Every structure is written in structure tokens, then in C-alpha cells.
Amino acid sequence: MPSANTVLILKFGQCPVIGCTQAAIAEHHVLYELHKGGPVIKGLCTEHHDWITRRQSHAARKQRHELSDKQRWYFWYELVEGRMT
């Protein structure tokens, strides 16, 4: 009998972060409807979704305005390519 994680991976796919073996059950908005080219929604495991959401929220608060499209994509690629720790 397959593990629960295997069943979830078959249903949702695997988290795209290098080295992660969890199911991508959380939907992350790289871009929202208001952004050019949006919405863009990508799957992540819950741990990585929580992580990128916290990092982006912190960055937006620090600069005192929303992240640009370019910044949002930067965070996405830094995370999935394993450079964000």
C-alpha cells in the first residue's frame, strides 16, 4: 500500500524545491490577478509555502509597499533552486 505522501504526490505533484520529497498541496500565488501576466499559481508543500510567504511578507513590510512582479519571481526562483535558506 502506498504511503499517504505518495498518494498526495500522485494527486497534486511533488514540491518543486530541490531536494524536497513532499507533496505540493499548497497553492502559492507568484502573481495575483492585479499583476501583469497574473494570476500565476504554483504548487508547494506546506513547509515551503509558509516559508516563502513569511519571507515575502517581511520584505514587503521592510520596503513599506507591495513587492514588484520582478521581486515576486525572484523569491520564487531563489526558493525552488535551493538558494533560499
C-alpha positions as CSV (number, residue, x, y, z in Angstrom):
1,M,0.0,0.0,0.0
2,P,1.5,3.4,-1.0
3,S,2.2,6.0,1.7
4,A,-0.1,9.0,2.3
5,N,2.6,11.2,0.8
6,T,2.9,9.1,-2.3
7,V,-0.9,9.3,-2.8
8,L,-0.8,13.1,-2.4
9,I,2.1,13.4,-4.8
10,L,0.2,11.4,-7.4
11,K,-2.8,13.8,-6.9
12,F,-1.0,17.2,-6.6
13,G,2.5,16.6,-7.8
14,Q,5.8,17.0,-5.9
15,C,7.1,20.2,-4.4
16,P,9.4,21.8,-6.9
17,V,12.0,22.8,-4.4
18,I,15.3,21.0,-5.0
19,G,15.6,18.1,-2.6
20,C,12.0,18.3,-1.2
21,T,10.1,15.0,-1.3
22,Q,6.7,16.3,-0.1
23,A,3.5,16.8,-2.0
24,A,2.7,20.2,-3.4
25,I,-0.6,20.6,-1.7
26,A,-0.4,24.4,-1.1
27,E,-1.1,26.8,-3.9
28,H,1.3,29.8,-3.9
29,H,0.4,32.9,-5.9
30,V,3.6,34.0,-7.5
31,L,1.5,36.7,-9.2
32,Y,-2.1,37.8,-8.3
33,E,-4.7,38.9,-10.8
34,L,-3.7,42.6,-10.4
35,H,-0.1,41.8,-11.6
36,K,0.7,41.8,-15.3
37,G,0.5,38.2,-16.6
38,G,-1.4,37.1,-13.4
39,P,-2.6,35.1,-11.9
40,V,0.3,32.6,-11.7
41,I,-0.3,29.9,-9.1
42,K,2.3,27.2,-8.3
43,G,2.2,24.3,-6.0
44,L,4.4,23.9,-3.0
45,C,4.5,21.7,0.1
46,T,3.1,23.4,3.2
47,E,6.5,24.0,4.7
48,H,7.9,25.8,1.7
49,H,4.7,27.7,1.1
50,D,4.8,29.0,4.7
51,W,8.5,29.8,4.3
52,I,8.2,31.9,1.1
53,T,5.0,33.6,2.3
54,R,6.9,34.8,5.5
55,R,9.9,35.9,3.5
56,Q,7.8,37.9,1.0
57,S,5.7,39.4,3.7
58,H,8.8,40.5,5.6
59,A,10.4,42.0,2.5
60,A,7.2,44.0,1.7
61,R,7.0,45.3,5.2
62,K,10.6,46.3,5.2
63,Q,10.3,48.3,1.9
64,R,6.8,49.6,3.0
65,H,5.0,48.6,-0.2
66,E,4.0,45.6,-2.2
67,L,6.6,43.5,-3.9
68,S,7.0,44.1,-7.7
69,D,6.4,41.4,-10.2
70,K,10.2,41.0,-10.6
71,Q,10.7,40.7,-6.8
72,R,8.0,38.0,-6.6
73,W,9.6,36.0,-9.3
74,Y,13.0,36.4,-7.7
75,F,11.7,34.9,-4.5
76,W,10.1,32.0,-6.4
77,Y,13.3,31.1,-8.3
78,E,15.5,31.5,-5.2
79,L,13.3,29.1,-3.3
80,V,12.8,26.4,-6.0
81,E,16.5,26.4,-7.0
82,G,17.5,25.9,-3.3
83,R,19.3,29.2,-2.8
84,M,16.9,30.5,-0.1
85,T,17.7,29.2,3.4
